[in-house]
């Protein structure tokens, strides 16, 4: 059962990455009863993927009740892939809540937790969000610097459509 659940969550993650956010939310919601019986690691991965899929579907985050335990879990377990992702989505949540200082803090923690250049796409997203926050605060020089970093990373990734 545990392996089947991990496989199903992986399939859902692929659907999220492929841009099927609404379908991913429906799939994740259908897993909710089984997730309640799962171990903590699986529940935290599930919550992170649910937050991610809702964000990709442009569903505004209304509170931090779901992301706070996820961040606490992944920062305590130092997962090289999921820790930066959890910190990034904490930034997204606090950005939606209008708490720019806290969002910037989480974005900076996410950048600092990225170990290698393998995560340059996430680094690009982080700097884009940082630039957007600075722009909305009227800090245009900081916004320009963050967006330049994002653009430079995009070019390095040959992502000209970013």
MDTraj code that builds the backbone (N, CA, C; nanometers):
import mdtraj as md
import numpy as np

residues = "UNK UNK UNK UNK UNK UNK UNK UNK UNK UNK UNK UNK UNK UNK UNK UNK UNK UNK UNK UNK UNK UNK UNK UNK UNK UNK UNK UNK UNK UNK UNK UNK UNK UNK UNK UNK UNK UNK UNK UNK UNK UNK UNK UNK UNK UNK UNK UNK UNK UNK UNK UNK UNK UNK UNK UNK UNK UNK UNK UNK UNK UNK UNK UNK UNK UNK UNK UNK UNK UNK UNK UNK UNK UNK UNK UNK UNK UNK UNK UNK UNK UNK UNK UNK UNK UNK UNK UNK UNK UNK UNK UNK UNK UNK UNK UNK UNK UNK UNK UNK UNK UNK UNK UNK UNK UNK UNK UNK UNK UNK UNK UNK UNK UNK UNK UNK UNK UNK UNK UNK UNK UNK UNK UNK UNK UNK UNK UNK UNK UNK UNK UNK UNK UNK UNK UNK UNK UNK UNK UNK UNK UNK UNK UNK UNK UNK UNK UNK UNK UNK UNK UNK UNK UNK UNK UNK UNK UNK UNK UNK UNK UNK".split()
xyz = np.array([
    [0.0830, -0.1198, 0.0000],
    [0.0000, 0.0000, 0.0000],
    [0.0871, 0.1257, 0.0000],
    [0.1943, 0.1217, 0.0828],
    [0.2806, 0.2378, 0.0947],
    [0.3496, 0.2678, -0.0389],
    [0.3963, 0.1631, -0.1075],
    [0.4641, 0.1830, -0.2353],
    [0.3662, 0.2319, -0.3416],
    [0.2461, 0.1794, -0.3388],
    [0.1432, 0.2236, -0.4321],
    [0.1104, 0.3707, -0.4110],
    [0.1057, 0.4113, -0.2867],
    [0.0785, 0.5512, -0.2544],
    [0.1905, 0.6408, -0.3048],
    [0.3159, 0.5986, -0.2871],
    [0.4293, 0.6771, -0.3376],
    [0.4255, 0.6881, -0.4896],
    [0.3907, 0.5794, -0.5570],
    [0.3812, 0.5824, -0.7029],
    [0.2703, 0.6766, -0.7465],
    [0.1587, 0.6719, -0.6789],
    [0.0475, 0.7587, -0.7156],
    [0.0823, 0.9053, -0.6932],
    [0.1496, 0.9350, -0.5825],
    [0.1916, 1.0734, -0.5561],
    [0.2913, 1.1192, -0.6623],
    [0.3793, 1.0316, -0.7067],
    [0.4743, 1.0655, -0.8128],
    [0.4005, 1.0983, -0.9418],
    [0.2990, 1.0202, -0.9739],
    [0.2194, 1.0476, -1.0945],
    [0.1509, 1.1832, -1.0832],
    [0.0991, 1.2125, -0.9660],
    [0.0343, 1.3422, -0.9435],
    [0.1357, 1.4545, -0.9605],
    [0.2554, 1.4346, -0.9085],
    [0.3606, 1.5373, -0.9222],
    [0.3937, 1.5624, -1.0682],
    [0.3996, 1.4576, -1.1452],
    [0.4267, 1.4725, -1.2886],
    [0.3137, 1.5513, -1.3540],
    [0.1908, 1.5236, -1.3137],
    [0.0774, 1.5985, -1.3693],
    [0.0863, 1.7461, -1.3329],
    [0.1310, 1.7746, -1.2116],
    [0.1472, 1.9135, -1.1687],
    [0.2522, 1.9823, -1.2538],
    [0.3664, 1.9159, -1.2705],
    [0.4751, 1.9746, -1.3487],
    [0.4325, 1.9935, -1.4929],
    [0.3524, 1.9049, -1.5439],
    [0.3074, 1.9147, -1.6822],
    [0.2024, 2.0239, -1.7021],
    [0.1604, 2.0881, -1.5969],
    [0.0677, 2.1992, -1.6095],
    [-0.0786, 2.1622, -1.5910],
    [-0.1048, 2.0470, -1.5427],
    [-0.2424, 2.0022, -1.5221],
    [-0.2829, 2.0271, -1.3777],
    [-0.2708, 2.1497, -1.3349],
    [-0.2900, 2.1828, -1.1940],
    [-0.4292, 2.1473, -1.1440],
    [-0.5326, 2.1790, -1.2219],
    [-0.6692, 2.1491, -1.1758],
    [-0.6904, 1.9997, -1.1599],
    [-0.6410, 1.9221, -1.2559],
    [-0.6517, 1.7764, -1.2471],
    [-0.5713, 1.7248, -1.1291],
    [-0.4547, 1.7842, -1.1071],
    [-0.3710, 1.7415, -0.9951],
    [-0.4414, 1.7673, -0.8624],
    [-0.5082, 1.8807, -0.8510],
    [-0.5807, 1.9109, -0.7276],
    [-0.6900, 1.8069, -0.7044],
    [-0.7614, 1.7735, -0.8086],
    [-0.8671, 1.6726, -0.7956],
    [-0.8094, 1.5374, -0.7544],
    [-0.6969, 1.4986, -0.8153],
    [-0.6336, 1.3723, -0.7790],
    [-0.5840, 1.3751, -0.6350],
    [-0.5203, 1.4841, -0.5980],
    [-0.4706, 1.4957, -0.4607],
    [-0.5847, 1.4941, -0.3600],
    [-0.6918, 1.5643, -0.3921],
    [-0.8078, 1.5642, -0.3024],
    [-0.8659, 1.4238, -0.2857],
    [-0.8646, 1.3456, -0.3941],
    [-0.9182, 1.2095, -0.3852],
    [-0.8305, 1.1205, -0.2972],
    [-0.7024, 1.1575, -0.2807],
    [-0.6112, 1.0797, -0.1962],
    [-0.6199, 1.1162, -0.0488],
    [-0.6880, 1.2219, -0.0168],
    [-0.6898, 1.2742, 0.1194],
    [-0.7210, 1.1699, 0.2264],
    [-0.8219, 1.0849, 0.2096],
    [-0.8491, 0.9858, 0.3150],
    [-0.7325, 0.8891, 0.3379],
    [-0.6665, 0.8470, 0.2307],
    [-0.5530, 0.7546, 0.2444],
    [-0.4330, 0.8243, 0.3069],
    [-0.4145, 0.9504, 0.2758],
    [-0.3005, 1.0254, 0.3282],
    [-0.3100, 1.0397, 0.4793],
    [-0.4303, 1.0530, 0.5304],
    [-0.4471, 1.0660, 0.6759],
    [-0.3934, 0.9452, 0.7503],
    [-0.3871, 0.8301, 0.6837],
    [-0.3367, 0.7070, 0.7455],
    [-0.1871, 0.6865, 0.7184],
    [-0.1277, 0.7704, 0.6348],
    [0.0118, 0.7532, 0.5941],
    [0.1078, 0.8055, 0.7003],
    [0.2353, 0.7736, 0.6824],
    [0.3376, 0.8231, 0.7740],
    [0.3601, 0.9730, 0.7511],
    [0.4337, 1.0346, 0.8429],
    [0.4513, 1.1801, 0.8396],
    [0.5227, 1.2262, 0.7126],
    [0.6230, 1.1536, 0.6680],
    [0.6963, 1.1915, 0.5474],
    [0.6035, 1.1987, 0.4270],
    [0.5173, 1.1008, 0.4135],
    [0.4226, 1.0986, 0.3015],
    [0.3220, 1.2121, 0.3134],
    [0.2731, 1.2374, 0.4346],
    [0.1769, 1.3474, 0.4546],
    [0.2398, 1.4827, 0.4208],
    [0.3651, 1.5024, 0.4581],
    [0.4324, 1.6298, 0.4304],
    [0.4559, 1.6476, 0.2798],
    [0.4934, 1.5403, 0.2115],
    [0.5090, 1.5467, 0.0649],
    [0.3738, 1.5774, -0.0010],
    [0.2713, 1.5123, 0.0488],
    [0.1369, 1.5351, -0.0024],
    [0.0957, 1.6818, 0.0160],
    [0.1160, 1.7348, 0.1358],
    [0.0785, 1.8738, 0.1623],
    [0.1570, 1.9694, 0.0728],
    [0.2867, 1.9420, 0.0530],
    [0.3679, 2.0264, -0.0342],
    [0.3160, 2.0222, -0.1774],
    [0.2813, 1.9037, -0.2264],
    [0.2302, 1.8925, -0.3634],
    [0.0928, 1.9582, -0.3765],
    [0.0121, 1.9530, -0.2712],
    [-0.1187, 2.0195, -0.2729],
    [-0.1007, 2.1714, -0.2784],
    [-0.0093, 2.2234, -0.1985],
    [0.0200, 2.3671, -0.2008],
    [0.0704, 2.4075, -0.3382],
    [0.1598, 2.3274, -0.3936],
    [0.2164, 2.3558, -0.5256],
    [0.1078, 2.3551, -0.6333],
    [0.0219, 2.2546, -0.6318],
    [-0.0818, 2.2462, -0.7346],
    [-0.1821, 2.3608, -0.7221],
    [-0.2150, 2.4001, -0.6011],
    [-0.3056, 2.5140, -0.5821],
    [-0.2405, 2.6436, -0.6309],
    [-0.1112, 2.6574, -0.6052],
    [-0.0389, 2.7758, -0.6513],
    [-0.0371, 2.7807, -0.8035],
    [-0.0120, 2.6680, -0.8667],
    [-0.0078, 2.6622, -1.0130],
    [-0.1459, 2.6871, -1.0747],
    [-0.2503, 2.6599, -0.9981],
    [-0.3867, 2.6849, -1.0456],
    [-0.4332, 2.8266, -1.0101],
    [-0.3405, 2.9084, -0.9592],
    [-0.3686, 3.0474, -0.9213],
    [-0.4750, 3.0582, -0.8131],
    [-0.4771, 2.9606, -0.7249],
    [-0.5649, 2.9670, -0.6091],
    [-0.4870, 3.0379, -0.4996],
    [-0.5383, 3.1528, -0.4565],
    [-0.4674, 3.2348, -0.3587],
    [-0.4606, 3.1645, -0.2243],
    [-0.3435, 3.1717, -0.1636],
    [-0.3239, 3.1139, -0.0311],
    [-0.3881, 3.2070, 0.0718],
    [-0.4730, 3.1520, 0.1580],
    [-0.5475, 3.2331, 0.2549],
    [-0.4848, 3.2347, 0.3940],
    [-0.4003, 3.1358, 0.4245],
    [-0.3335, 3.1306, 0.5547],
    [-0.2093, 3.0429, 0.5412],
    [-0.1327, 3.0376, 0.6483],
    [-0.0081, 2.9605, 0.6454],
    [-0.0184, 2.8293, 0.7237],
    [-0.1389, 2.7870, 0.7532],
    [-0.1565, 2.6690, 0.8376],
    [-0.1048, 2.5406, 0.7736],
    [-0.1042, 2.5324, 0.6423],
    [-0.0559, 2.4110, 0.5772],
    [0.0943, 2.4184, 0.5499],
    [0.1456, 2.5352, 0.5120],
    [0.2862, 2.5446, 0.4746],
    [0.3786, 2.5429, 0.5965],
    [0.3347, 2.5962, 0.7090],
    [0.4220, 2.6044, 0.8272],
    [0.4747, 2.4673, 0.8710],
    [0.3893, 2.3648, 0.8876],
    [0.4439, 2.2344, 0.9264],
    [0.5291, 2.1706, 0.8164],
    [0.4967, 2.1991, 0.6909],
    [0.5751, 2.1452, 0.5791],
    [0.7171, 2.2019, 0.5832],
    [0.7276, 2.3335, 0.6020],
    [0.8591, 2.3971, 0.6097],
    [0.9359, 2.3444, 0.7295],
    [0.8680, 2.3342, 0.8422],
    [0.9343, 2.2827, 0.9626],
    [0.9863, 2.1413, 0.9391],
    [0.9063, 2.0584, 0.8738],
    [0.9462, 1.9203, 0.8489],
    [1.0667, 1.9143, 0.7550],
    [1.0581, 1.9819, 0.6413],
    [1.1647, 1.9684, 0.5423],
    [1.2923, 2.0413, 0.5810],
    [1.2838, 2.1480, 0.6572],
    [1.4074, 2.2111, 0.7031],
    [1.4731, 2.1265, 0.8118],
    [1.3946, 2.0505, 0.8840],
    [1.4495, 1.9609, 0.9853],
    [1.5073, 1.8332, 0.9281],
    [1.4654, 1.7969, 0.8068],
    [1.5116, 1.6725, 0.7456],
    [1.6093, 1.6963, 0.6303],
    [1.6369, 1.8198, 0.5985],
    [1.7371, 1.8573, 0.4977],
    [1.7290, 1.7743, 0.3692],
    [1.6140, 1.7720, 0.3070],
    [1.5986, 1.7061, 0.1782],
    [1.6503, 1.8012, 0.0707],
    [1.7525, 1.7645, -0.0060],
    [1.8140, 1.8589, -0.0999],
    [1.7209, 1.9058, -0.2115],
    [1.6163, 1.8304, -0.2399],
    [1.5225, 1.8714, -0.3438],
    [1.3985, 1.9390, -0.2862],
    [1.3474, 1.8861, -0.1778],
    [1.2203, 1.9363, -0.1262],
    [1.2338, 2.0513, -0.0269],
    [1.3479, 2.0634, 0.0402],
    [1.3657, 2.1755, 0.1325],
    [1.3580, 2.3094, 0.0591],
    [1.4335, 2.3289, -0.0517],
    [1.4215, 2.4566, -0.1226],
    [1.2811, 2.4796, -0.1782],
    [1.2171, 2.3724, -0.2234],
    [1.0815, 2.3843, -0.2773],
    [0.9834, 2.4266, -0.1683],
    [0.9948, 2.3674, -0.0509],
    [0.9076, 2.4045, 0.0612],
    [0.9297, 2.5507, 0.1000],
    [1.0556, 2.5932, 0.1029],
    [1.0859, 2.7325, 0.1368],
    [1.0332, 2.8279, 0.0300],
    [1.0441, 2.7892, -0.0975],
    [0.9913, 2.8710, -0.2067],
    [0.8398, 2.8881, -0.1914],
    [0.7698, 2.7786, -0.1661],
    [0.6236, 2.7894, -0.1535],
    [0.5827, 2.8618, -0.0260],
    [0.6664, 2.8591, 0.0766],
    [0.6390, 2.9428, 0.1940],
    [0.6449, 3.0893, 0.1517],
    [0.7427, 3.1231, 0.0686],
    [0.7499, 3.2588, 0.0149],
    [0.6261, 3.2945, -0.0652],
    [0.5783, 3.2015, -0.1457],
    [0.4568, 3.2255, -0.2256],
    [0.3363, 3.2483, -0.1339],
    [0.3250, 3.1684, -0.0293],
    [0.2129, 3.1822, 0.0641],
    [0.2166, 3.3193, 0.1309],
    [0.3322, 3.3570, 0.1845],
    [0.3413, 3.4852, 0.2546],
    [0.3294, 3.6025, 0.1583],
    [0.3676, 3.5831, 0.0349],
    [0.3458, 3.6871, -0.0656],
    [0.1957, 3.7083, -0.0871],
    [0.1214, 3.5984, -0.0995],
    [-0.0247, 3.6085, -0.1145],
    [-0.0886, 3.6722, 0.0077],
    [-0.0307, 3.6481, 0.1246],
    [-0.0863, 3.7038, 0.2481],
    [-0.0471, 3.8498, 0.2686],
    [0.0352, 3.9037, 0.1780],
    [0.0756, 4.0435, 0.1872],
    [0.1884, 4.0696, 0.2860],
    [0.2563, 3.9655, 0.3282],
    [0.3670, 3.9784, 0.4223],
    [0.4986, 3.9725, 0.3446],
    [0.5342, 4.0837, 0.2789],
    [0.6530, 4.0885, 0.1935],
    [0.7822, 4.0582, 0.2692],
    [0.8046, 4.1129, 0.3890],
    [0.9300, 4.0808, 0.4585],
    [0.9466, 3.9311, 0.4860],
    [0.8398, 3.8672, 0.5297],
    [0.8488, 3.7242, 0.5572],
    [0.8655, 3.6454, 0.4274],
    [0.7954, 3.6862, 0.3212],
    [0.8102, 3.6193, 0.1917],
    [0.9543, 3.6311, 0.1427],
    [1.0117, 3.7508, 0.1509],
    [1.1507, 3.7705, 0.1083],
    [1.2463, 3.6854, 0.1907],
    [1.2195, 3.6738, 0.3197],
    [1.3030, 3.5914, 0.4063],
    [1.3004, 3.4453, 0.3605],
    [1.1822, 3.3937, 0.3300],
    [1.1722, 3.2547, 0.2843],
    [1.2351, 3.2365, 0.1463],
    [1.2194, 3.3341, 0.0580],
    [1.2846, 3.3237, -0.0728],
    [1.4361, 3.3199, -0.0572],
    [1.4894, 3.4029, 0.0321],
    [1.6341, 3.4035, 0.0536],
    [1.6801, 3.2712, 0.1136],
    [1.6025, 3.2167, 0.2063],
    [1.6356, 3.0860, 0.2633],
    [1.6323, 2.9777, 0.1551],
    [1.5370, 2.9892, 0.0629],
    [1.5282, 2.8919, -0.0463],
    [1.6521, 2.8997, -0.1348],
    [1.6942, 3.0217, -0.1703],
    [1.8149, 3.0383, -0.2524],
    [1.9357, 2.9806, -0.1787],
    [1.9467, 3.0091, -0.0508],
    [2.0602, 2.9608, 0.0273],
    [2.0604, 2.8089, 0.0429],
    [1.9442, 2.7471, 0.0348],
    [1.9367, 2.6017, 0.0517],
    [1.9631, 2.5255, -0.0776],
    [1.9678, 2.5968, -0.1904],
    [1.9979, 2.5308, -0.3177],
    [2.1463, 2.4955, -0.3205],
    [2.1743, 2.3682, -0.3356],
    [2.3109, 2.3197, -0.3235],
    [2.3888, 2.3334, -0.4541],
    [2.3274, 2.2994, -0.5642],
    [2.4010, 2.2977, -0.6903],
    [2.3274, 2.3767, -0.7977],
    [2.3879, 2.3809, -0.9131],
    [2.3259, 2.4481, -1.0266],
    [2.2162, 2.3631, -1.0900],
    [2.1954, 2.2427, -1.0379],
    [2.0888, 2.1568, -1.0894],
    [1.9516, 2.2197, -1.0672],
    [1.9437, 2.3132, -0.9757],
    [1.8164, 2.3767, -0.9409],
    [1.8066, 2.5191, -0.9942],
    [1.8740, 2.5480, -1.1058],
    [1.8706, 2.6843, -1.1582],
    [1.7306, 2.7276, -1.2016],
    [1.6463, 2.6343, -1.2411],
    [1.5103, 2.6730, -1.2784],
    [1.4361, 2.7250, -1.1544],
    [1.4468, 2.6554, -1.0430],
    [1.3842, 2.7027, -0.9194],
    [1.4472, 2.8348, -0.8771],
    [1.5779, 2.8459, -0.8896],
    [1.6472, 2.9709, -0.8566],
    [1.5911, 3.0858, -0.9426],
    [1.5642, 3.0586, -1.0693],
    [1.5054, 3.1580, -1.1583],
    [1.3688, 3.2031, -1.1078],
    [1.2849, 3.1066, -1.0696],
    [1.1521, 3.1399, -1.0173],
    [1.1624, 3.2238, -0.8901],
    [1.2566, 3.1870, -0.8047],
    [1.2726, 3.2594, -0.6781],
    [1.3092, 3.4050, -0.7052],
    [1.4069, 3.4268, -0.7926],
    [1.4474, 3.5647, -0.8203],
    [1.3369, 3.6435, -0.8900],
    [1.2553, 3.5779, -0.9695],
    [1.1410, 3.6457, -1.0308],
    [1.0432, 3.6912, -0.9232],
    [1.0158, 3.6044, -0.8268],
    [0.9242, 3.6400, -0.7180],
    [0.9821, 3.7509, -0.6306],
    [1.1131, 3.7445, -0.6046],
    [1.1774, 3.8498, -0.5274],
    [1.1648, 3.9830, -0.6003],
    [1.1915, 3.9818, -0.7312],
    [1.1786, 4.1043, -0.8105],
    [1.0379, 4.1597, -0.8071],
    [0.9393, 4.0716, -0.8140],
    [0.7996, 4.1150, -0.8094],
    [0.7660, 4.1785, -0.6744],
    [0.8129, 4.1180, -0.5667],
    [0.7876, 4.1752, -0.4337],
    [0.8520, 4.3127, -0.4191],
    [0.9759, 4.3251, -0.4630],
    [1.0427, 4.4548, -0.4553],
    [0.9701, 4.5584, -0.5406],
    [0.9260, 4.5173, -0.6580],
    [0.8546, 4.6104, -0.7463],
    [0.7263, 4.6601, -0.6791],
    [0.6503, 4.5680, -0.6192],
    [0.5259, 4.6073, -0.5540],
    [0.5490, 4.6968, -0.4323],
    [0.6705, 4.6914, -0.3765],
    [0.7043, 4.7779, -0.2633],
    [0.7631, 4.9114, -0.3099],
    [0.7774, 4.9292, -0.4405],
    [0.8349, 5.0521, -0.4940],
    [0.9866, 5.0575, -0.4847],
    [1.0500, 4.9445, -0.4614],
    [1.1959, 4.9370, -0.4522],
    [1.2502, 4.8921, -0.5884],
    [1.2461, 4.9836, -0.6832],
    [1.2693, 4.9504, -0.8227],
    [1.4124, 4.9060, -0.8523],
    [1.5103, 4.9618, -0.7844],
    [1.6488, 4.9209, -0.8085],
    [1.6698, 4.7753, -0.7654],
    [1.6151, 4.7394, -0.6494],
    [1.6241, 4.6016, -0.6023],
    [1.5473, 4.5075, -0.6956],
    [1.4313, 4.5535, -0.7415],
    [1.3514, 4.4728, -0.8336],
    [1.4281, 4.4474, -0.9625],
    [1.4931, 4.5503, -1.0133],
    [1.5709, 4.5370, -1.1363],
    [1.6846, 4.4365, -1.1176],
    [1.7555, 4.4453, -1.0057],
    [1.8657, 4.3519, -0.9788],
    [1.8172, 4.2074, -0.9705],
    [1.7071, 4.1846, -0.9011],
    [1.6535, 4.0485, -0.8877],
    [1.6066, 3.9957, -1.0224],
    [1.5389, 4.0800, -1.0991],
    [1.4913, 4.0356, -1.2301],
    [1.6067, 4.0127, -1.3274],
    [1.7136, 4.0878, -1.3136],
    [1.8320, 4.0645, -1.3970],
    [1.8920, 3.9278, -1.3655],
    [1.8998, 3.8920, -1.2367],
    [1.9495, 3.7596, -1.1985],
    [1.8614, 3.6513, -1.2593],
    [1.7304, 3.6716, -1.2511],
    [1.6364, 3.5754, -1.3075],
    [1.6556, 3.5615, -1.4586],
    [1.6712, 3.6735, -1.5256],
    [1.6899, 3.6718, -1.6705],
    [1.8214, 3.6052, -1.7088],
    [1.9286, 3.6355, -1.6371],
    [2.0584, 3.5728, -1.6637],
    [2.0500, 3.4207, -1.6474],
    [1.9814, 3.3754, -1.5430],
    [1.9638, 3.2320, -1.5227],
    [1.8799, 3.1704, -1.6341],
    [1.7788, 3.2422, -1.6789],
    [1.6941, 3.1932, -1.7875],
    [1.7743, 3.1758, -1.9148],
    [1.8571, 3.2731, -1.9458],
    [1.9430, 3.2622, -2.0642],
    [2.0391, 3.1446, -2.0505],
    [2.0959, 3.1257, -1.9324],
    [2.1885, 3.0145, -1.9099],
    [2.1188, 2.8787, -1.9293],
    [1.9883, 2.8760, -1.9015],
    [1.9095, 2.7535, -1.9190],
    [1.8523, 2.7423, -2.0606],
    [1.8862, 2.8389, -2.1467],
    [1.8295, 2.8463, -2.2830],
    [1.6783, 2.8570, -2.2793],
    [1.6272, 2.9227, -2.1783],
    [1.4834, 2.9429, -2.1612],
    [1.4512, 3.0838, -2.2102],
    [1.4269, 3.0962, -2.3388],
    [1.4020, 3.2285, -2.3945],
    [1.2557, 3.2693, -2.3842],
    [1.1708, 3.1767, -2.3423],
    [1.0280, 3.2086, -2.3312],
    [0.9896, 3.2474, -2.1900],
    [1.0835, 3.2441, -2.0980],
    [1.0545, 3.2762, -1.9601],
    [1.0111, 3.4160, -1.9501],
])
top = md.Topology()
chain = top.add_chain()
for i, resn in enumerate(residues, 1):
    res = top.add_residue(resn, chain, resSeq=i)
    for name in ("N", "CA", "C"):
        top.add_atom(name, md.element.get_by_symbol(name[0]), res)
traj = md.Trajectory(xyz[None], top)
